[in-house]
Amino acid sequence: MLILTTPNIEGKRIVKYLGLVTGEAILGANIFKDFFAGIRDIVGGRSQAYEQELRKAKDIALQEITQEAKNLGANAIVGVDIDYETINMTHGGMMMVSVSGTAVFFE
């Protein structure tokens, strides 16, 4: 499955637009507790543990849109957008990664 942030596929012709596909992954409050517990892994202002969890969430969301697009008969997803949001809750926060794009069939 070809996944692109651009609205078209250079050198190819999109012959069918199959619709919007979306995927979401939410990291629970425990990631934040684990993150602060493992604060010592921060080097140069970056936390490898936290970045790994965000990558994992992004991969889950991308797998969801890929499967949804395959179910529609697509061979590519164009116009992909990845958003990261925090959800504040009474007893802790959550991080949400959402991905959306347009499933297409190209020749």
C-alpha positions in Angstrom: 0.0 0.0 0.0 1.4 3.3 -1.0 0.9 6.0 1.7 1.5 9.6 0.7 1.0 13.0 2.2 0.6 14.5 -1.2 -2.8 14.8 -2.9 -1.6 12.9 -6.0 0.9 10.3 -7.2 3.5 11.8 -9.5 3.6 9.9 -12.8 0.5 7.9 -12.0 -3.2 8.5 -12.7 -5.7 8.1 -9.9 -8.7 6.4 -11.5 -10.9 6.0 -8.5 -11.4 7.8 -5.2 -12.8 5.3 -2.7 -13.3 7.5 0.3 -11.9 8.8 3.6 -10.0 6.3 5.8 -9.1 7.0 9.4 -7.1 5.4 12.2 -6.6 6.3 15.9 -4.5 5.1 18.7 -4.7 6.4 22.3 -1.9 6.1 24.8 -3.3 5.8 28.4 -2.2 7.7 31.5 0.2 5.0 32.4 2.6 6.0 29.6 3.0 9.4 31.3 3.7 7.7 34.7 6.2 5.4 33.0 7.7 8.4 31.2 8.3 10.3 34.3 9.6 7.2 36.1 12.0 6.7 33.3 13.0 10.3 33.0 16.7 9.3 33.3 16.6 8.1 29.7 16.3 11.7 28.5 19.4 12.7 26.5 19.5 16.2 24.9 15.9 16.9 25.9 14.5 13.8 24.3 13.0 10.7 25.8 13.6 7.5 23.9 10.8 5.7 25.8 8.2 8.3 25.1 9.2 8.6 21.4 9.0 4.8 21.0 5.4 4.8 22.4 4.4 7.6 20.1 5.9 5.8 17.1 4.1 2.6 18.2 0.8 4.6 18.3 1.4 6.1 14.9 2.2 2.7 13.5 -1.1 1.3 14.9 -3.1 4.2 13.4 -1.3 3.7 10.0 -2.1 0.0 10.1 -5.8 0.8 10.7 -6.0 3.1 7.6 -4.1 0.6 5.5 -6.5 -2.2 6.4 -9.5 0.1 5.8 -8.2 1.1 2.4 -7.5 -2.5 1.4 -11.1 -3.4 2.4 -12.3 -0.6 -0.1 -10.1 -2.0 -2.9 -7.5 0.8 -2.8 -3.8 0.4 -3.7 -2.8 3.8 -2.2 -3.8 6.4 0.3 -3.2 10.1 -0.5 -3.4 13.3 1.4 -2.4 11.6 4.6 -2.4 13.8 7.8 -1.1 12.7 11.1 -2.2 14.6 14.3 -1.1 14.3 17.9 -3.5 15.5 20.6 -3.5 15.4 24.3 -6.6 14.6 26.2 -6.7 16.0 29.7 -8.7 13.9 32.2 -9.4 14.3 35.9 -6.9 11.6 37.0 -4.3 11.9 34.3 -3.8 12.6 30.6 -3.9 10.6 27.4 -2.2 11.1 24.1 -4.1 10.4 20.9 -2.6 9.9 17.4 -5.0 10.2 14.6 -4.3 9.6 10.9 -6.6 10.3 8.0 -6.3 10.2 4.2 -8.2 9.3 1.0 -8.2 5.8 -0.3 -7.6 5.7 -4.0 -6.9 3.2 -6.9 -4.2 4.3 -9.3 -2.8 2.9 -12.5 
